[in-house]
Amino acid sequence: MPRKLMPDPEGLAHETRQPAIILCEPQLGENVGAAARAMANFGLHDLRLVNPLQGWPHPKARAAASGALRVIDNVRVFDSLAAAIGDLAFTYATTARQREVPKPVVGPRAAAGRLRSLLTAGSRAGVIFGRERIGLTNDEVSLADEILTLPVDPQFASLNVAQAVLIVAYEWRIGELADEAASLPFASGAGEPAPREELVRLFEQLEGALDAVNFFRPLEKRPHLVQSIRAMLHKAGLSEQEVRTLRGVVAALERRPTRPRRLPDGSITTERGKFE
Amino acid sequence: MPRKLMPDPEGLAHETRQPAIILCEPQLGENVGAAARAMANFGLHDLRLVNPLQGWPHPKARAAASGALRVIDNVRVFDSLAAAIGDLAFTYATTARQREVPKPVVGPRAAAGRLRSLLTAGSRAGVIFGRERIGLTNDEVSLADEILTLPVDPQFASLNVAQAVLIVAYEWRIGELADEAASLPFASGAGEPAPREELVRLFEQLEGALDAVNFFRPLEKRPHLVQSIRAMLHKAGLSEQEVRTLRGVVAALERRPTRPRRLPDGSITTERGKFE
């Protein structure tokens, strides 16, 4: 796509495929910074402020952003909510309490899906957040298409604005990634499960070692005990390396020499505690 | 269930069906408070601290908890991670970077599902979080069954411990509620859609009003224009009250008296701007 060849005076063409976050009259610079930090963690960068009470830029916002400078340096300030959402085709108003306005109410997961559909279709969209203490006025809510609220415990509903932004941004990112596991910054280090023949060799080695010390008594119980032990080893989902380690553990516990082995220099070793 | 009849010296029987949150050597009291606040919003109450660096209790923790006293007042402090997780049957270690330990790595959504299965089956489980700057040591990670990490943007991964707790607690609560819409603290205020006959009366009133001012010109275009207008009104999903309001709006814009109407006192009114 020839994105870079198109005129983009604001440098924001790449942001049109993600929702804008609009904060109405935020009272504290640090909350703006914390919201910016929350956004950056989940890949959102279009932050707009309506009449920030402490002015803009604000040093505490920068400090609280904890390095989210791509967000902080591109903040745009507006003198009305209407101006801040002027270029958007759809907005959610985030509220913690029920309003008298007859609007659909959705949660952050449904909202993320809707935002994705809109943005994929080429529309710009955003999510509006209110003041720290009193949220959005009914007048401001009336400018939004729908209401977004969070599934908090009704007995303790007290999220601050940056926490609410964090949840919305998180759901946006989760929804963007089809598969949660694939979206994580690193993958499981557990390794592939060992080939079953290696696991069976471990079974045989361990059961042989236990037979040698008369572990299975009375002998009628042997089949049941063997099954229990094998089940535990199965549940562990052992990798090839882990099977090797366990076989070494068993050999070591047996305190028996490994089978004699010829070393490269031609000598024979029966070193304890290793199993070949 | 006879829960209340069973001895419960710690008053924590009701907490066994939810995961414990364990913070390892948190450096700042306010972060403990912010984590407690995050937990309470999503219905978690079992917070355990391993060697909090500023001691416990801590006034800044209480202030930052913003009223989450059920969590703060029940915090338990331990002198080792092993002691803090001693009664649990399964734990996740939360890490932001890959570790050398061969453990499964999951995201918060999968973890919430696994925790739910375990707790439903009667096992206790928990999620371990590390220090603000350096997270968990490899030794601490080795005490956990699996690794939990968050799907952050690899280009800006900088969540603080309270933000990480917030996401985990949110996913726990979302997973607990089968249906996101049902889990929200209030429902849509949009009202039932109006009966279609009322919507049709609105169509007829509006189209009649437009006919009266020769809006539909040339007349061949009338059917298409009528369809467009009706489609817009359909999309709005109007409630009965909204239809009544719109009919009043149309009547008012027509600047015509409503149909004469007999009032209870027997007089006749032709009041403007209302439509009966």
HADDOCK unambig.tbl for C-alpha pairs under 7 A between the chains (distance, minus, plus):
assign (segid A and resid 40 and name CA) (segid B and resid 156 and name CA) 6.13 0.50 0.50
assign (segid A and resid 41 and name CA) (segid B and resid 152 and name CA) 5.19 0.50 0.50
assign (segid A and resid 41 and name CA) (segid B and resid 153 and name CA) 5.37 0.50 0.50
assign (segid A and resid 41 and name CA) (segid B and resid 156 and name CA) 5.39 0.50 0.50
assign (segid A and resid 41 and name CA) (segid B and resid 157 and name CA) 5.36 0.50 0.50
assign (segid A and resid 41 and name CA) (segid B and resid 158 and name CA) 6.35 0.50 0.50
assign (segid A and resid 41 and name CA) (segid B and resid 159 and name CA) 6.91 0.50 0.50
assign (segid A and resid 42 and name CA) (segid B and resid 152 and name CA) 5.29 0.50 0.50
assign (segid A and resid 42 and name CA) (segid B and resid 153 and name CA) 5.43 0.50 0.50
assign (segid A and resid 43 and name CA) (segid B and resid 153 and name CA) 5.68 0.50 0.50
assign (segid A and resid 98 and name CA) (segid B and resid 186 and name CA) 5.99 0.50 0.50
assign (segid A and resid 100 and name CA) (segid B and resid 189 and name CA) 6.94 0.50 0.50
assign (segid A and resid 101 and name CA) (segid B and resid 189 and name CA) 6.57 0.50 0.50
assign (segid A and resid 102 and name CA) (segid B and resid 189 and name CA) 4.65 0.50 0.50
assign (segid A and resid 102 and name CA) (segid B and resid 190 and name CA) 3.96 0.50 0.50
assign (segid A and resid 102 and name CA) (segid B and resid 191 and name CA) 6.81 0.50 0.50
assign (segid A and resid 103 and name CA) (segid B and resid 188 and name CA) 6.30 0.50 0.50
assign (segid A and resid 103 and name CA) (segid B and resid 189 and name CA) 5.63 0.50 0.50
assign (segid A and resid 103 and name CA) (segid B and resid 190 and name CA) 4.74 0.50 0.50
assign (segid A and resid 104 and name CA) (segid B and resid 188 and name CA) 4.75 0.50 0.50
assign (segid A and resid 104 and name CA) (segid B and resid 189 and name CA) 6.44 0.50 0.50
assign (segid A and resid 104 and name CA) (segid B and resid 190 and name CA) 5.62 0.50 0.50
assign (segid A and resid 105 and name CA) (segid B and resid 187 and name CA) 6.16 0.50 0.50
assign (segid A and resid 105 and name CA) (segid B and resid 188 and name CA) 4.47 0.50 0.50
assign (segid A and resid 106 and name CA) (segid B and resid 181 and name CA) 6.43 0.50 0.50
assign (segid A and resid 107 and name CA) (segid B and resid 180 and name CA) 6.42 0.50 0.50
assign (segid A and resid 107 and name CA) (segid B and resid 181 and name CA) 6.40 0.50 0.50
assign (segid A and resid 107 and name CA) (segid B and resid 184 and name CA) 6.74 0.50 0.50
assign (segid A and resid 149 and name CA) (segid B and resid 184 and name CA) 6.85 0.50 0.50
assign (segid A and resid 150 and name CA) (segid B and resid 184 and name CA) 6.30 0.50 0.50
assign (segid A and resid 151 and name CA) (segid B and resid 183 and name CA) 5.51 0.50 0.50
assign (segid A and resid 151 and name CA) (segid B and resid 184 and name CA) 4.50 0.50 0.50
assign (segid A and resid 151 and name CA) (segid B and resid 185 and name CA) 6.29 0.50 0.50
assign (segid A and resid 152 and name CA) (segid B and resid 41 and name CA) 5.20 0.50 0.50
assign (segid A and resid 152 and name CA) (segid B and resid 42 and name CA) 5.29 0.50 0.50
assign (segid A and resid 152 and name CA) (segid B and resid 185 and name CA) 6.89 0.50 0.50
assign (segid A and resid 153 and name CA) (segid B and resid 41 and name CA) 5.38 0.50 0.50
assign (segid A and resid 153 and name CA) (segid B and resid 42 and name CA) 5.42 0.50 0.50
assign (segid A and resid 153 and name CA) (segid B and resid 43 and name CA) 5.67 0.50 0.50
assign (segid A and resid 154 and name CA) (segid B and resid 185 and name CA) 6.11 0.50 0.50
assign (segid A and resid 156 and name CA) (segid B and resid 40 and name CA) 6.12 0.50 0.50
assign (segid A and resid 156 and name CA) (segid B and resid 41 and name CA) 5.39 0.50 0.50
assign (segid A and resid 157 and name CA) (segid B and resid 41 and name CA) 5.36 0.50 0.50
assign (segid A and resid 158 and name CA) (segid B and resid 41 and name CA) 6.33 0.50 0.50
assign (segid A and resid 159 and name CA) (segid B and resid 41 and name CA) 6.90 0.50 0.50
assign (segid A and resid 167 and name CA) (segid B and resid 167 and name CA) 6.86 0.50 0.50
assign (segid A and resid 180 and name CA) (segid B and resid 107 and name CA) 6.43 0.50 0.50
assign (segid A and resid 181 and name CA) (segid B and resid 106 and name CA) 6.41 0.50 0.50
assign (segid A and resid 181 and name CA) (segid B and resid 107 and name CA) 6.38 0.50 0.50
assign (segid A and resid 183 and name CA) (segid B and resid 151 and name CA) 5.48 0.50 0.50
assign (segid A and resid 184 and name CA) (segid B and resid 107 and name CA) 6.71 0.50 0.50
assign (segid A and resid 184 and name CA) (segid B and resid 149 and name CA) 6.81 0.50 0.50
assign (segid A and resid 184 and name CA) (segid B and resid 150 and name CA) 6.26 0.50 0.50
assign (segid A and resid 184 and name CA) (segid B and resid 151 and name CA) 4.46 0.50 0.50
assign (segid A and resid 185 and name CA) (segid B and resid 151 and name CA) 6.27 0.50 0.50
assign (segid A and resid 185 and name CA) (segid B and resid 152 and name CA) 6.88 0.50 0.50
assign (segid A and resid 185 and name CA) (segid B and resid 154 and name CA) 6.12 0.50 0.50
assign (segid A and resid 186 and name CA) (segid B and resid 98 and name CA) 5.97 0.50 0.50
assign (segid A and resid 187 and name CA) (segid B and resid 105 and name CA) 6.09 0.50 0.50
assign (segid A and resid 188 and name CA) (segid B and resid 103 and name CA) 6.29 0.50 0.50
assign (segid A and resid 188 and name CA) (segid B and resid 104 and name CA) 4.68 0.50 0.50
assign (segid A and resid 188 and name CA) (segid B and resid 105 and name CA) 4.41 0.50 0.50
assign (segid A and resid 189 and name CA) (segid B and resid 101 and name CA) 6.63 0.50 0.50
assign (segid A and resid 189 and name CA) (segid B and resid 102 and name CA) 4.58 0.50 0.50
assign (segid A and resid 189 and name CA) (segid B and resid 103 and name CA) 5.53 0.50 0.50
assign (segid A and resid 189 and name CA) (segid B and resid 104 and name CA) 6.29 0.50 0.50
assign (segid A and resid 190 and name CA) (segid B and resid 102 and name CA) 4.15 0.50 0.50
assign (segid A and resid 190 and name CA) (segid B and resid 103 and name CA) 4.74 0.50 0.50
assign (segid A and resid 190 and name CA) (segid B and resid 104 and name CA) 5.47 0.50 0.50
assign (segid A and resid 191 and name CA) (segid B and resid 102 and name CA) 7.00 0.50 0.50
